[in-house]
Amino acid sequence: MAFSITEPAREILVDASYDVVVVGGGIAGVSAALAAAREGVSVVLIEKMFGLGGLATLGNVVKYLPLCDGRGNQVMGGLAEELLRLSESDIHQTDVVAGFVPVPECWNEGGDLEERKSKRLFSSFNPASFQLYMEQLLTDSGITLMYDTRLCQVVRNVDLITHVIVENKSGRIALEAKSVIDASGDADICHLAGCETETFTGNVLAAWHYLVHNGRLKLKPFSKRYDKEHGRGGKSEGPYFDGVDHKQLTEQVLQSRRMLIDNLLKLREESPEDAIYPINLPSIPDIRMTRRLKNSFSMAEEHIHTWMEDCIGLTGDWRRRGPVYPIPFRAIRAEGVANVFAAGRCISADKTVCDVTRAIQTCAVSGEASGVASAMQIKDNSFGEMRVDLLQEKLRDKGVILERSWLREKEEVSAVSMW
Ligand SMILES: Cc1cc2nc3c(=O)[nH]c(=O)nc-3n(C[C@H](O)[C@H](O)[C@H](O)COP(=O)(O)OP(=O)(O)OC[C@H]3O[C@@H](n4cnc5c(N)ncnc54)[C@H](O)[C@@H]3O)c2cc1C
């Protein structure tokens, strides 16, 4: 029987006041927090887990996909590049079995330009190291980290969010905010603020994990096939999940782990003499796409190679060589709320292109732009009327690539997969 109760109203402490509150400590949140802090504003990052990196590290999705267009041109710089370099800090040589691959030599200073056309600018990192170094970088940058802290509600005054309400070991508290960045991956802030959102319902079972096979560490990028709807054209293999319903979330994790055990038993059956056991499981559900912002403008496949005047970053396509997309400011600002920006996999992108915008390196690009935009609106008191030309100038100064010339003709797009 469905019924409801009314939660009693209560006074809660306004624990602290920050210029920028970043919700979510995935790659997008890390980039947004760093970008804002480097602009000299006070930043708090709230994260429900005890670690940074989100899916990339806690979900063991350890492939930092390419910053190049697959034709030898680097199309993403700034923090996307800084974090790529950080991700390979502890990797001294390639171990494809463990999933460790440093950035190809040709992409280092003075590297072979011809070779860059065949080898892409990416890394495959150690999630533990990457997590540690991101944490160090953020705390050294003066960012306040609040772990074990979950966003519960927002307080809105007309078109501004004034407070975010969170819950942690101390109970329920409020944080005063001048600007808020939604890097929750699930557009939690946008949803609570009443912005229009869209939910993808076709996620499959997945549990990227590590196992030890006769003393050797192995990465198991374990996943059912993607839903056709999601744009990969693969054979559909349910069950499907949306990632924003609590029952479905638990079910996705339980069923993914059952799949993992079945696989383990199969491996042992094939090699009965071998010692095979799991050593590390994803600590957050490996769910690719959940809820994202749906603005009146959404990025789409048709925008490939199209310069946009409000472009705040570019992205290549990890699946194909050639394509470059602009990321416009219109995709990261939350319509209807003047002081909220989205970052990472929940930016406004339709189903034809969200497979690109959700990739780690692209999350860093939208994160950096959100962080700088957030700081700018506070410093210039420009809520709701961003000077995008000034934002672009700042981003360029930080090494973000905003080159019209990389948005070339469609004919040059290759249908060949990179992997
Ligand atoms: C199975 C799988 C394979 C993938 N493979 C690749 C790959 O090979 N390469 C690649 O580049 N990308 C891959 N991706 C995609 C990529 O990993 C993610 O899309 C990307 O890391 C998302 O970054 P994000 O910061 O936007 O969000 P997330 O990584 O989801 O981070 C969001 C963070 O917010 C926190 N959070 C959420 N809600 C709240 C709340 N209410 N309060 C407080 N904290 C909250 C979460 O705990 C999390 O840490 C894959 C994804 C999956 C699931």
The ligand as an ORCA input file, in Angstrom:
! r2SCAN-3c Opt
* xyz 0 1
  C      31.036      0.548    -16.940
  C      31.560      1.887    -17.365
  C      32.620      1.974    -18.246
  C      33.125      3.215    -18.632
  N      34.231      3.269    -19.417
  C      34.851      4.448    -19.607
  C      36.147      4.495    -20.184
  O      36.735      3.479    -20.547
  N      36.722      5.736    -20.313
  C      36.072      6.887    -19.988
  O      36.618      7.979    -20.201
  N      34.855      6.845    -19.438
  C      34.266      5.667    -19.199
  N      33.066      5.631    -18.542
  C      32.402      6.894    -18.229
  C      33.112      7.711    -17.163
  O      33.777      6.903    -16.249
  C      32.136      8.603    -16.401
  O      31.091      9.064    -17.221
  C      32.866      9.788    -15.817
  O      33.932      9.341    -14.995
  C      31.851     10.626    -15.059
  O      32.479     11.614    -14.305
  P      31.592     12.632    -13.478
  O      32.539     13.375    -12.608
  O      30.712     13.398    -14.383
  O      30.600     11.732    -12.608
  P      30.880     10.566    -11.577
  O      32.156      9.888    -11.831
  O      29.641      9.764    -11.537
  O      31.058     11.362    -10.211
  C      29.971     11.837     -9.465
  C      30.386     11.891     -8.012
  O      29.342     12.507     -7.263
  C      29.073     11.767     -6.090
  N      27.660     12.007     -5.802
  C      26.586     11.648     -6.540
  N      25.455     12.072     -5.974
  C      25.806     12.725     -4.847
  C      25.068     13.391     -3.816
  N      23.730     13.468     -3.861
  N      25.753     13.925     -2.783
  C      27.122     13.853     -2.738
  N      27.863     13.233     -3.674
  C      27.216     12.689     -4.722
  C      29.379     10.331     -6.481
  O      29.686      9.548     -5.342
  C      30.573     10.506     -7.418
  O      31.799     10.475     -6.729
  C      32.525      4.402    -18.150
  C      31.463      4.322    -17.250
  C      30.991      3.079    -16.859
  C      29.879      3.018    -15.857
*
